[in-house]
């Protein structure tokens, strides 16, 4: 009898939880019909460049003369931070750094989101630029060495089969494309960037990438864009292709083989984008 009485006492609370859950699902249903448009900067004086790997970012630092390491970094994180001026812009380059337990570069969405949030809070930039290497798609006309500017980002491995979570699951966010940038760099391409926590992919991932209309596959952009959007800071992504996702070679082999060449391409592409932004101030 005592147990039944206790359960009856909890019924009103359970009903309240169910009502809140239903209300939340309804909110997500309504949100799923709203497009997340790109934020555009009113001015660009400070640019935060987020790079996952040192192998991608170190060549870039050699090109951005005048940037010095910020020894204080991001407290509690292994991130490497560099700051200075380039073409009259205040520029900060932040790399995720080495995982303190596993001893390898911190890649993937968790490291990207945590580092992005800490860097945004500390440096208060006008614009976030996520630079890095990525996979391309032969079906979309991609080739090794291509430079892509993101039009939008989305997830392809976040699966939440609960009604109302479809839009959140995909997490599509439009990226900011500086007007005139592709005219100034006619060999660069535009495309959707699709993000996961894996270098390889499953058959379901492949289907979802097609659903995202992806031209670029990588492991950070959607997470960074989500954080930047929450902080109301415009987001740009520039990616250089190291491997062909729908090609006939193992991803890890092509990635390793072409990483150095792609990093050298980023060394040219990112300063070119900064010069374009500085000219438009």
Secondary structure as GFF3:
##gff-version 3
##sequence-region A 1 281
A	DSSP	alpha_helix	2	31	.	.	.	ID=ss1
A	DSSP	beta_strand	46	51	.	.	.	ID=ss2
A	DSSP	alpha_helix	54	63	.	.	.	ID=ss3
A	DSSP	beta_strand	68	69	.	.	.	ID=ss4
A	DSSP	beta_strand	80	86	.	.	.	ID=ss5
A	DSSP	beta_strand	89	95	.	.	.	ID=ss6
A	DSSP	alpha_helix	109	123	.	.	.	ID=ss7
A	DSSP	beta_strand	127	136	.	.	.	ID=ss8
A	DSSP	three_ten_helix	138	140	.	.	.	ID=ss9
A	DSSP	beta_strand	147	155	.	.	.	ID=ss10
A	DSSP	alpha_helix	166	170	.	.	.	ID=ss11
A	DSSP	beta_strand	173	174	.	.	.	ID=ss12
A	DSSP	alpha_helix	181	184	.	.	.	ID=ss13
A	DSSP	beta_strand	189	195	.	.	.	ID=ss14
A	DSSP	alpha_helix	203	211	.	.	.	ID=ss15
A	DSSP	beta_strand	214	218	.	.	.	ID=ss16
A	DSSP	alpha_helix	221	230	.	.	.	ID=ss17
A	DSSP	beta_strand	234	244	.	.	.	ID=ss18
A	DSSP	alpha_helix	251	279	.	.	.	ID=ss19
###
